[in-house]
Amino acid sequence: MRERLRDPFDRSVNVARLESAELARRIRDDGIDVLIDFNQMTAMTRVEVMAWRPAPLQIQWLGMPGSLGAGDAVDYVIVDPWVVDAANADGFSECLLQLPRSYQPNDHIPPDLELCQNRGQAGLPAEGVVFGVFNQPYKFSPDTFALWAQILQQCPSAWLWLLDPGSDGLRQRMRRQLSCHGIDPERLLLAPHLPQDEHLARLRWLDLVLDTWPYNAHTTCSDALRAGVPVLTLPGATFASRVASGILATAGLESWIAADAADYVARAVAFGQQDRTAIDACKSGIARTYWCSRMVDNVRFGRELEVLLLGLHGRALAGKAPTSLRLTDALTLEPLPWGRQAEDAPSPGTDHPPGPGRPNVNAQGEASVGGSVRAAQPPWNERLIHQGPQARLANLTILAREVIGLEQPQAVLEVGPPPGGDGDELEPLLAAGLLQGRRLAPEQLGDGGPASCHRHQAADLDSCLPLRHEWLARFPGYGRWGRLLDTEPVSTSRLDDLVATPPPRLLRGDCRGRDTLVLSHGENCLAGLAMLELKTAPTALHAGGTSLFTLGSWLAERGFVLHTFRRENRRLFLPAGTEANPYAGRHQLLQLDAVFIPNPLRWPEMDSERLLALAFLAHALHRSTDLTMHVLDSLDRRGGGDRLGSYRTYLDRAGIDG
């Protein structure tokens, strides 16, 4: 997703490592005309940058369903006709920008629903209507559970499927809410957290989303519709309680917006009392309607956003103050009769004097707070976040820079697709500026000479070495995925010739059986590595290839030891568009993700930066707190200091067992 967002632009800048004052100065220096904040008052917010007014026009969008209450810092908020109307517009300090469709864009590419083949794979019983919603538990209310209980009472064979809250206390409270209404708590099914593609695929087995009230489904509403699942919503009076209504209306599914609580219950019961044929036919109709709707017309949405932003910029150049506006279907801007008006709004780009403790950016781009260049921050142990969806990244930033003491993001070199089957956990670390790296196709690496790449039915088996078909065929279910499709000539490069500056601290990926050949031409790379994560197998999959044992012995001679294995990959050898491999959980030893680290006996002679990188990677990638403790203890013994004590404090304050 990060690449899809970055590629269309002429230039993108990673600002994760900039302090707020530096970021405000950079925005001013780069001459940004329109600054849009997507986070607002949510985790890892940078909203204080908006308060310094580094751009002439400043807008908030998407992150928070409401007003920031900072009309002197934020000029506009982007909304739609459903989430904000004349009845609730006076709650916004910003001027309103009303789009003619839902304010939320969505992906125009359908999810791969074939990743989840049946109800059993989704963890559902074979029979019974499945009601549910995958909203976070903070959106649940006693009123919502009361409505759900009424529906379940009248649909005795139905189930309620919710996202596992990850807390025993919350699970008990959810079951107790049903019990107090006479519903057997065993009818509550809890879904574990999964990677996004697998989560979207399992949604196909949900029959009807029962939206929460008064805080609606937002992204989760779109997710369900993309999977062909109807969403029944009960709108309220606030922005947060009307998002699903805007999505449904934009998708041409207004009929699924309930008029009141009684209508919500009656329609859910009527749906749940249908036979399976009728339910499946309804879901098919939902999918057809959604994928032909305005919700997935992103070309149109892009044009609407372009007209909107250019129109605002033109008004600002003409000296017009912000005022509430709406974009029509004809792509023209016209006054909105409600919301903040021009006579109430300051002119855009005004340098507002800072209040007590409030920073400002002057015309030269210099940020200050009470005469100081940078606001004093509380100690790191007071800034740790104990829980929440963004807690881990925020805390890892503190760990890397203030606890361990890494001054630069750690460089990563990836060979081929990332190992493992649970998504790419490097992406958020790269986006946050904690790592920096690049990827290389597996057939590019070798001794620098020509090679022949063998392409197979399953891309995971492609290699510049021939596959051992007679050995792989012994494992039921794998033989057909090893079918050779073609062989093509490729040119290879030496690993050391591709290593950039700074040299990588982490090497990960899949050398497709040519590990020792690739690594033997990467001696300079190996000399600076803090960790290797390589996909291998106990017995070589390819003729003349390496196994875990030959690779481990080769690395041991160069000062590395096997530390652990990454989590299991339960989707091995899957060509695009094929069903899940029923044998993947049975023959895990065909592929292992092995993690190697420098031998601890050599730590005393290693440079400190390499050890610091090992300490961070062990915690960030593998949650190996014991290894991080050993590394920091070794550094403390060598050069003094108390990094180990600080790390223990970090674990305690962040709520991590270690």
C-alpha positions, 0 to 999 in steps of 0.5 A, a space after each residue: 500500500 505504501 508503494 501504491 501511494 508513493 508511486 504516482 507522485 514526483 517526490 515523496 518525503 519520509 518525515 517519520 524521524 523529524 521532530 514536530 518543529 523540524 517537520 513544520 519547518 520542512 513543510 514551510 520550506 517545501 512550499 506546501 500549498 495544501 496540508 492534509 492531516 489524516 490522523 487528527 487526535 488518534 494514536 501517533 498524532 502529529 496534529 501539533 504541526 497543524 497548530 503552527 500553520 506551516 501551510 496556507 490551507 490546512 484540512 483534516 480528513 478521514 482519521 477522526 469522525 468529528 471536529 478538532 475544535 481548532 478552527 484557527 489552525 485547521 481551515 476545513 474538514 472533508 465530509 459528506 451529506 450523510 455524516 454532517 448536515 444542518 442538524 449537527 453542523 454547529 458542532 464543527 469549528 472548521 468550515 465544511 467541505 461536502 463531497 457529493 458521495 461518501 467521504 471515504 474512498 475505497 479500494 477498487 480491487 476486489 479481495 481474493 475471497 478464495 483464500 477462505 474456502 469454507 465455513 470451517 476454515 473461518 472457524 464457523 459451525 456448518 449450519 445456522 445464520 451468522 450475524 456479526 460485525 468486526 468493529 473494535 469493542 469500544 464501539 459496543 454498547 449495552 443498547 447494541 447488545 440489547 438489540 442483538 439479543 432481541 434478534 437472536 431470541 427470534 432466530 434461535 439457530 443463528 450465531 453472533 460472530 465478533 472480533 476477539 477483543 484480545 482480553 479475557 475480561 472483555 470476553 467475559 463482559 461480552 458473554 455476560 451481556 448476552 446472558 443477562 438477556 437470556 441468550 446462551 453465551 456459547 452462541 457468541 463466536 470470536 474471530 482471531 486477528 488475521 492478516 488483512 487479505 485472510 480477514 477479508 476472505 473469511 468475511 464471505 461466510 458472514 451472512 449479515 452485519 449488524 452494525 453497532 450503535 451509536 458508533 457505526 462501522 466505518 472501514 469495517 462496513 466497506 470491508 463487508 460490502 467488498 466481500 458481498 455481505 449486506 450491512 444493516 445500520 442504525 444511524 444516529 445524530 453524530 458524524 461517528 454514527 452516520 458513516 455507514 449510512 453514507 457508504 451504503 447510500 453511495 453504494 446504491 444500498 440505501 435500503 439497508 439503512 434502518 429507520 429506528 431500533 424497531 425497524 433494525 430488529 424487524 429487518 434483521 429477524 426477517 433476514 435471518 428467518 430466510 432459507 439459505 438459498 434466499 440468503 445467498 441470492 441476497 448476498 450475490 445481489 449485494 456484491 453486484 450492486 457494490 462493485 458497479 457503484 460509485 464507491 469503487 469509481 476511484 477515477 471519478 473520486 480522484 477528479 472530485 478531490 482534484 477539483 475540490 483542492 484546486 478550487 480551494 487553492 484558487 480561492 486562497 490566492 484570490 484572498 477569500 477566507 475559508 467558508 463552508 462549501 459543497 462540491 456538486 455532481 457537476 464538479 462545481 463548488 457552491 456555498 453550503 448553507 450550514 456550517 462555519 461561514 467566511 465571516 466567522 473564519 480567519 484568513 488562510 495562512 495567517 500567522 497566529 501568535 502563540 499562546 502560552 506554551 504553543 509553538 509557532 512557525 514564522 515567515 522564515 520557517 523558524 519554529 519556537 515555543 516561548 523563545 525556544 526552538 523546540 518544546 521540551 518533551 516529557 521523559 521517554 518513560 512517561 511517553 510510552 503507550 500501554 495499549 491501543 492499535 498504534 502503541 507498538 510503533 510509537 513505543 518502538 520509536 522510543 525504544 530505538 532512539 532513546 532506550 537503545 540509542 540507535 541514531 539511524 534507521 537500520 538498513 534491510 536487504 531483502 532477497 525475494 518475497 519476505 519469508 513467513 505467511 502472516 503478512 509483511 511486518 517490516 512495512 510499518 517499521 519501514 514507514 515509521 523510519 525505524 528501518 530502511 531497505 530494498 528488495 531484490 528478485 531471487 534470480 538476480 543473485 549469484 556469482 555474477 554470471 548467467 543462470 537458468 531460472 526454473 519456473 514452477 506451478 507454485 512460485 515459491 518453488 522457482 529457483 536457478 536450481 532444478 527441483 528434486 521432483 522425486 523427493 517432493 512427490 513423496 509429500 501428498 498434495 505438493 507434487 502438482 505444485 512442483 510442475 515445471 512450466 518453463 526455464 528461462 535464462 537470467 543474469 545474476 549479480 553478486 550480493 556484495 555488488 548490490 549492498 548500498 550505504 549504509 550496509 545492511 544490518 538485517 538480511 532476509 528472504 529466500 535464496 531458493 536453495 542457493 544460499 551458500 552460493 549467494 552468501 559466499 559472494 557477500 562476505 562484506 555484507 555478512 561482516 556487518 549483519 546483526 541478523 539473517 532470516 533465511 527460508 530453508 528446509 531440513 533437506 534440500 528441495 533443489 538438486 545441489 541446493 542447501 538445507 538447514 544443516 549445510 547452511 547452518 554449518 556454513 554460517 557457523 564457520 563465519 561466526 553465526 548461530 541459529 537463534 530461532 525459527 519465525 512463525 509457521 507458514 501455513 500457506 506454502 507453495 500456493 500459486 495465484 488463484 489456487 485453493 489453500 493447501 490442505 497439507 500445509 499444516 501437516 508438512 511444516 518441515 518442507 520450509 522453515 524460516 530460520 533466524 541466525 545471529 552473531 555467535 555470542 562468544 564473538 560479541 566482545 569483539 563486535 562493534 557497538 552499533 552492530 550489537 545495538 542493531 541486534 538488540 533492536 531487531 530481536 525485540 522489534 521483529 521477534 519479541 525476543 526480550 531475553 536476547 535483547 537483555 543479553 545484548 544490552 547487558 554485554 554492552 553495559 559490561 563493556 562500556 558502562 551505562 545501564 541500557 539493561 535497566 532502561 530496557 527493563 523499565 521500558 518493558 514494565 511501562 509498556 506492559 510487556 512481559 519479559 
